[in-house]
């Protein structure tokens, strides 16, 4: 794991300026409180402060960014990772690998936020029924694809699928491909050394809901 480099207040302000430029807005304190209360969310462990988050919504989906930054304290949490989520209602059909606070943290977070925004903004229509397609889980951990299973509305009665990277701009595609290649190299190396593959998605303690 590369050396941790916590973002400064100046880093956060730079990141925020990009997100606002891309059409994100910052969650208000009362908005977060209402959501946590409505869903009766319980954190997996004691957490200091109120984390700053951002949201962008279009075509029935929302991109949510959790930054690890505590704006009231003017610093990032000591132990945490940022996440980029795609949300539909109360469901989370997509979430990124954890974005660790290393030397390129701000750049990586901004890039992943932009790509998630692009996917939501360009959410594809099914070529058979012209309805919005849904995000479906693939076989591999974290794998996603676009799916439409409204079979009664398809003339041939068959589902329709598109690749997760469908029509993704070249530079964005290059970014995600390189990220996947680095991940594959890491996994292969760990397995060659006979070491377990540490998957943060599985290891991380999840938020729970007391909603009945």
TIVOZA-821240 format. One record per residue (C-alpha): residue in one letter; x, y, z. Coordinates in Angstrom, 1 decimal. Layout:
REM residues N
{node 'A',{X,Y,Z}}
...
This chain:
REM residues 212
{node 'X',{0.0,0.0,0.0}}
{node 'X',{1.4,3.4,-1.0}}
{node 'X',{2.2,5.9,1.8}}
{node 'X',{-0.9,7.7,3.2}}
{node 'X',{-1.1,11.4,2.3}}
{node 'X',{-4.1,13.0,4.0}}
{node 'X',{-5.8,15.8,1.9}}
{node 'X',{-5.4,19.3,3.2}}
{node 'X',{-8.2,21.9,3.4}}
{node 'X',{-6.7,23.4,0.2}}
{node 'X',{-6.9,20.0,-1.5}}
{node 'X',{-10.6,19.7,-0.4}}
{node 'X',{-11.4,23.1,-1.8}}
{node 'X',{-9.8,22.2,-5.1}}
{node 'X',{-11.8,19.0,-5.2}}
{node 'X',{-15.0,20.8,-4.3}}
{node 'X',{-14.5,23.4,-7.1}}
{node 'X',{-14.2,20.6,-9.7}}
{node 'X',{-17.2,18.8,-8.4}}
{node 'X',{-19.3,21.9,-8.3}}
{node 'X',{-18.2,22.6,-11.9}}
{node 'X',{-19.4,19.1,-12.9}}
{node 'X',{-22.8,19.8,-11.5}}
{node 'X',{-22.5,18.2,-8.0}}
{node 'X',{-23.9,19.8,-5.0}}
{node 'X',{-22.8,19.4,-1.4}}
{node 'X',{-25.1,17.5,1.0}}
{node 'X',{-26.5,19.8,3.7}}
{node 'X',{-26.1,18.8,7.3}}
{node 'X',{-29.9,18.5,7.8}}
{node 'X',{-30.2,16.5,4.6}}
{node 'X',{-27.8,13.9,5.9}}
{node 'X',{-29.4,13.8,9.3}}
{node 'X',{-32.9,13.2,7.7}}
{node 'X',{-31.6,10.4,5.6}}
{node 'X',{-29.8,8.7,8.5}}
{node 'X',{-32.9,9.0,10.6}}
{node 'X',{-35.3,7.8,7.9}}
{node 'X',{-33.2,4.7,7.2}}
{node 'X',{-32.2,4.3,10.8}}
{node 'X',{-28.6,3.8,9.8}}
{node 'X',{-26.0,2.7,12.3}}
{node 'X',{-22.3,3.2,11.7}}
{node 'X',{-20.1,0.1,11.9}}
{node 'X',{-17.8,1.9,14.4}}
{node 'X',{-17.6,5.2,16.2}}
{node 'X',{-16.9,8.0,13.7}}
{node 'X',{-15.7,11.5,14.4}}
{node 'X',{-17.4,14.5,12.9}}
{node 'X',{-19.7,14.8,9.9}}
{node 'X',{-18.2,13.7,6.6}}
{node 'X',{-18.7,16.0,3.6}}
{node 'X',{-20.5,14.4,0.7}}
{node 'X',{-21.6,15.5,-2.7}}
{node 'X',{-24.4,14.3,-5.1}}
{node 'X',{-25.2,14.6,-8.7}}
{node 'X',{-28.6,13.3,-10.1}}
{node 'X',{-29.9,12.6,-13.6}}
{node 'X',{-32.1,10.1,-15.4}}
{node 'X',{-33.3,8.4,-12.2}}
{node 'X',{-29.9,7.8,-10.7}}
{node 'X',{-27.6,9.7,-8.4}}
{node 'X',{-23.8,9.7,-8.0}}
{node 'X',{-22.8,10.1,-4.3}}
{node 'X',{-19.3,11.0,-3.3}}
{node 'X',{-18.0,10.5,0.3}}
{node 'X',{-14.8,12.4,0.7}}
{node 'X',{-13.5,11.5,4.2}}
{node 'X',{-13.2,15.2,4.8}}
{node 'X',{-14.6,16.8,8.0}}
{node 'X',{-15.2,20.4,6.9}}
{node 'X',{-16.1,21.7,10.4}}
{node 'X',{-12.8,20.3,11.7}}
{node 'X',{-10.9,21.4,8.6}}
{node 'X',{-9.3,18.0,8.1}}
{node 'X',{-9.7,14.5,6.8}}
{node 'X',{-10.5,11.5,9.0}}
{node 'X',{-7.3,9.7,10.1}}
{node 'X',{-8.6,6.3,9.1}}
{node 'X',{-11.0,6.1,6.2}}
{node 'X',{-11.3,5.9,2.4}}
{node 'X',{-13.4,7.8,-0.1}}
{node 'X',{-16.1,6.1,-2.1}}
{node 'X',{-18.0,6.8,-5.3}}
{node 'X',{-21.5,5.4,-5.4}}
{node 'X',{-24.3,5.2,-7.9}}
{node 'X',{-27.6,5.2,-6.1}}
{node 'X',{-31.2,4.4,-7.2}}
{node 'X',{-33.7,5.3,-4.5}}
{node 'X',{-32.4,3.5,-1.4}}
{node 'X',{-30.5,0.9,-3.3}}
{node 'X',{-26.8,1.1,-4.3}}
{node 'X',{-26.3,-0.8,-7.5}}
{node 'X',{-22.7,0.4,-7.9}}
{node 'X',{-19.9,1.4,-5.6}}
{node 'X',{-16.2,2.0,-6.4}}
{node 'X',{-13.2,0.3,-5.0}}
{node 'X',{-12.1,2.4,-2.0}}
{node 'X',{-10.2,5.5,-3.0}}
{node 'X',{-7.2,5.6,-0.6}}
{node 'X',{-5.7,8.9,0.5}}
{node 'X',{-2.3,8.6,-1.3}}
{node 'X',{-0.3,11.1,-3.4}}
{node 'X',{-2.9,11.1,-6.2}}
{node 'X',{-6.0,10.9,-4.1}}
{node 'X',{-7.6,14.2,-5.3}}
{node 'X',{-6.9,13.4,-9.0}}
{node 'X',{-8.3,9.8,-8.6}}
{node 'X',{-11.4,11.0,-6.8}}
{node 'X',{-12.2,13.7,-9.3}}
{node 'X',{-11.7,11.3,-12.2}}
{node 'X',{-13.9,8.6,-10.8}}
{node 'X',{-16.6,11.2,-9.9}}
{node 'X',{-16.6,12.5,-13.5}}
{node 'X',{-16.8,9.0,-14.9}}
{node 'X',{-19.7,8.0,-12.6}}
{node 'X',{-21.4,11.3,-13.5}}
{node 'X',{-21.0,10.5,-17.2}}
{node 'X',{-22.5,7.0,-16.8}}
{node 'X',{-25.6,8.5,-15.0}}
{node 'X',{-25.9,11.4,-17.4}}
{node 'X',{-25.7,9.0,-20.4}}
{node 'X',{-27.7,6.1,-18.9}}
{node 'X',{-28.5,4.1,-22.0}}
{node 'X',{-32.0,3.3,-23.3}}
{node 'X',{-32.8,-0.3,-24.1}}
{node 'X',{-32.7,-0.7,-27.9}}
{node 'X',{-35.8,-2.9,-27.8}}
{node 'X',{-38.2,-1.0,-25.5}}
{node 'X',{-36.6,2.4,-25.3}}
{node 'X',{-36.8,2.4,-21.5}}
{node 'X',{-33.9,3.2,-19.2}}
{node 'X',{-31.6,0.3,-18.6}}
{node 'X',{-30.7,-0.9,-15.1}}
{node 'X',{-27.3,-1.5,-13.5}}
{node 'X',{-26.7,-5.3,-13.0}}
{node 'X',{-24.1,-7.2,-11.1}}
{node 'X',{-21.7,-9.3,-13.1}}
{node 'X',{-19.9,-12.5,-12.1}}
{node 'X',{-16.7,-10.9,-10.9}}
{node 'X',{-16.5,-8.9,-7.7}}
{node 'X',{-17.4,-5.3,-8.6}}
{node 'X',{-18.3,-6.2,-12.2}}
{node 'X',{-21.3,-4.3,-13.6}}
{node 'X',{-23.2,-4.2,-16.9}}
{node 'X',{-26.4,-2.5,-18.2}}
{node 'X',{-29.4,-4.7,-18.4}}
{node 'X',{-33.1,-4.6,-19.5}}
{node 'X',{-35.3,-7.6,-18.6}}
{node 'X',{-38.7,-6.1,-19.5}}
{node 'X',{-39.3,-9.2,-21.6}}
{node 'X',{-43.0,-8.4,-22.2}}
{node 'X',{-42.0,-5.2,-23.9}}
{node 'X',{-39.4,-6.8,-26.2}}
{node 'X',{-40.6,-8.1,-29.5}}
{node 'X',{-38.4,-11.2,-29.3}}
{node 'X',{-39.1,-11.8,-25.6}}
{node 'X',{-35.4,-11.8,-24.8}}
{node 'X',{-33.4,-9.6,-22.4}}
{node 'X',{-31.0,-6.9,-23.7}}
{node 'X',{-27.6,-6.1,-22.3}}
{node 'X',{-24.8,-3.6,-22.9}}
{node 'X',{-21.3,-3.4,-21.6}}
{node 'X',{-20.7,-1.2,-18.5}}
{node 'X',{-18.3,0.9,-20.6}}
{node 'X',{-20.8,1.4,-23.4}}
{node 'X',{-19.9,4.6,-25.3}}
{node 'X',{-17.6,5.8,-22.6}}
{node 'X',{-15.3,8.5,-23.9}}
{node 'X',{-11.8,7.4,-25.0}}
{node 'X',{-9.9,9.2,-22.2}}
{node 'X',{-12.3,7.9,-19.5}}
{node 'X',{-12.1,4.4,-21.0}}
{node 'X',{-8.3,4.6,-20.9}}
{node 'X',{-8.5,5.6,-17.2}}
{node 'X',{-10.8,2.7,-16.1}}
{node 'X',{-8.8,0.1,-18.2}}
{node 'X',{-5.5,1.2,-16.6}}
{node 'X',{-7.1,1.0,-13.2}}
{node 'X',{-8.4,-2.5,-13.9}}
{node 'X',{-5.0,-3.6,-15.2}}
{node 'X',{-3.3,-2.4,-12.0}}
{node 'X',{-5.9,-4.2,-9.9}}
{node 'X',{-5.4,-7.4,-12.0}}
{node 'X',{-1.6,-7.2,-11.5}}
{node 'X',{-2.0,-6.7,-7.8}}
{node 'X',{-4.3,-9.8,-7.5}}
{node 'X',{-2.0,-11.9,-9.6}}
{node 'X',{1.0,-11.0,-7.6}}
{node 'X',{-0.8,-11.8,-4.3}}
{node 'X',{-1.9,-15.1,-5.5}}
{node 'X',{1.6,-16.0,-6.9}}
{node 'X',{3.0,-15.2,-3.5}}
{node 'X',{0.4,-17.4,-1.8}}
{node 'X',{-1.1,-14.4,0.0}}
{node 'X',{-4.8,-13.7,0.4}}
{node 'X',{-6.3,-11.1,-1.9}}
{node 'X',{-7.4,-8.3,0.4}}
{node 'X',{-10.7,-7.1,-1.0}}
{node 'X',{-11.8,-3.9,0.8}}
{node 'X',{-15.4,-4.4,-0.4}}
{node 'X',{-15.6,-7.6,1.6}}
{node 'X',{-13.5,-6.6,4.6}}
{node 'X',{-15.1,-3.3,5.3}}
{node 'X',{-17.6,-3.2,8.1}}
{node 'X',{-20.9,-2.1,6.6}}
{node 'X',{-23.5,0.4,7.8}}
{node 'X',{-26.6,-1.3,9.0}}
{node 'X',{-30.3,-0.2,9.0}}
{node 'X',{-32.8,-0.8,11.8}}
{node 'X',{-35.6,-0.1,9.3}}
{node 'X',{-38.2,-2.8,9.7}}
